Amino acid sequence: MNENLFTSFITPMMLGLPLVTLIILFPSLLFPSSNRLINNRLVSLQQWALQLMSKQMMSIHNTKGQTWTLMLMSLILFIGSTNLLGLLPHSFTPTTQLSMNLGMAIPLWAGAVITGFRNKTKASLAHFLPQGTPTPLIPMLVIIETISLFIQPMALAVRLTANITAGHLLIHLIGGATLALTSISPTTALITFIILILLTILEFTVAMIQAYVFTLLVSLYLHDNT
């Protein structure tokens, strides 16, 4: 058990060099492409899941929006696999770092917004001032809408960071409590161990849901700008 509660969130180092790059690249090895005429069950399941997600997310988009399909599917696979791998013992979850999540959210948000200003300039500017706004409220409303626009990538990154971090902290705390109660009260330790198992199952679900929510919100931002 670590003395510091936040030790598991510290970037791992080896010989003074951060290992984040290798950790980020590792999930890509879990999705190999098959060159066979008939795919195995794992590749078939992977392709079925990708087709289901792409059909659900991209059905609302026009032709220009659908050109983002490959990038959005790569994004959801990366976030989902990274979150799940972070649940393994003695592992590191890059998505618990706000800097990394901002590094994903800001370029995607900026790309969607720039696409909107290029293709739908009038409609994009109209979002800052809804029709029928009273004249005295125009300056305040423009400021509020501008702030809400620029806060979107921060909301994306903070949501993902907070949910993954909170789940890891709960598992760490309940796991430590179970270990401490083993020698004091075995019955109570058994109850907390059952809670720990249920929480771990819930965290597996949250890891996938957060990947889906992050990608879906990016897809909705893109839909509003294409």
N, C-alpha and C positions, 0 to 999 in steps of 0.2 A: 504493500500500500504506500503510495507516495505521500510524503509529508506535506507538500504543497498541493492544494486542490487544483491549481491551474498548470501543474507541470505537464500534463498531457497535451496542453495547447501550445507549448513552446516548440518552435521550429526545430526539428532534429538536425544535428550537425555531425559531420565526420571530417576529421583532420582540418577543422576550421571552416569547412565549406558546407553550405546549406544543402539538404537533400530534397528540398521541395520539388525541384525540377524532375528528379527521378520518380518521386511519388506521384506527381501529376501525370507523368507519361505512362505509369504502370497500368492504369485502368484500360488504356487502349489495347493492351495485350489480351484482355479478356474478351474482345470482340473480333476474332479473326475472320477474314473473308475466306469463303470456300471456293475452290476452283473445280470442285467435282460436279458431275452432271446431276447427281442426286445428293442433296444436302443431308447431313445427319440431323438428329432431333434437336440438338442445341442450336444449330444455325437456323433451322426451320422455325423454332420458337422465337429466336431473336428477330428474324425477318417478319414473323407474324405480329409481334409486339410493335415493331417499328411502323409497319403498315397501319396498324390500328391507331397508334398515336398520331401519325402524320395525317391520316384521314380525318381524325377528330379535330385536330388543331388547324389544319390548312383548308378545311372545307369552306370557311367563311372568307377566305382571301381571294383576291382577283389574280390575274396572271402575274403581275409584278410582285405581289406578296408571296406567291408560291415559289418564287425563285429563292426564297430564304429557307425552304424546307430542309435541305441538307444540313445547313448550319444549325437550325433549331433542333433537329433530331440528334446531331452530334452533341449539342449542348445538354439535352436532357439525359443522354447516355453518360456523358462525362460527370455531371453532377450526381446522378443516381448511383453510379458505380463508386464514385469517390465517397459519398455518404455511407454506403454499405461497407466498403472496405475500412472506413474509420471506426466501425463498430467492433472490429477484431481486437483481441487483447494486444496491448503494447504497440498499437498502431497510431498513426497521426492522420487527422482529418483536415485537409487544406481548406475546406469550406467553413471551418470555424474561424478563419482569418478574415476580418472585414476588408483588409486591403485586397485580397484575392477576389472576393465577391464584388467589390467595387470595380476591380479590373475587368470583370466579366460584364457587369451591369452597365457601366458608363459607355463603352464602345457600342454595345447593342442598342442602348437607348438613343445615343447620339446618331447612329446610323438610321434608325427609324424616324427620328425627328428631321434629320437633314433630307431624307427621302420625301417626307411630307412637304417640306418647304420647297423642294424642287418640283414635285409633281402636282401638288395641291396647295399652292401658295395662298390663295384666297381663303380656302377652307381651314388651313392651318392657322392663319391670322384671325379667322373668325372665332376660334376657340377662346381667344383672350377676351372677347367681348360678345357675350350672347345677345341675340336680338331682343329688343324691347327693354334694355337696361336703362333705368332713369339716369339723366345727365349728371346729377351730383355724385352718383356712385361709380361713374366710369373710371376715374383714376384709381380708386381703391380696388375695384374689381380686376382691372388690368394687372395691378401689382400682385393680387392674390393668385390669379391664374398663372402668372409668370413664376411665382414661387412654387406653386403646385406642380408646374411642369419640370422645374429643375430639381424638385425633391423626389421625383419618380425613381431615378437610379439609386438614390440613397435608401428609399423604402425597399427596393428589391434586395439590395445587399444586406441591410439590417435584418429584414425578415428571415432570410436564409441563415445568417450568422446566429441570430438569437435562438431560432428553433433548434438548430443542430447543437449549439453550445449548451442550451438548457437541458436537452436530453442526455448529453454526455455527463453533465454535472450531476443530474439525478441518479444516473446509473452508478457513478463513482461514489456518491454519498450513501446510497442504499447498499451497494456492495461493501463499503467500509463498515456500515452498521451491522450487516449480516455477519461479517468476519468477527467483529467485536462481541456480538451477542452469542457466538457459538459456545464460548466457554462459560457464559453467564446464565443464559436461558436458552436451551436448545429448542424449546417450543416456539419462543418468539423469533429465534433465528430462522426456523423453518418457515414461519409466516412471512418474514421479510425476504427470504429467498424466493418464495413463490411470487411475491410482489416484484422482485427483481426480474424474474423470468417474464412476467407479464409486461413489465416496463420495457424489457429488451425487445419483445415482440412488437410493442407499440412503437418503439424507436425505429425498427426496421420499416414499419409502415410510414412513419413520419419522414424517413430518409427518402423514400420514393415519392411521397406526396409533395415534399418541398421541391424536389427536382421538377416535378410536373407543374407546380404552381409558378415557379420562377420562369420556366419556359413559356407557360401559357400567358403570363402577364407580358412578356416580351412580344409574344405573338399578337396580343390585343393592342399593344402600343403600335406595332407594325400595321395592324388592320386600320387603326385610326389615321394613319398617315399614308395609305396607299389607295 
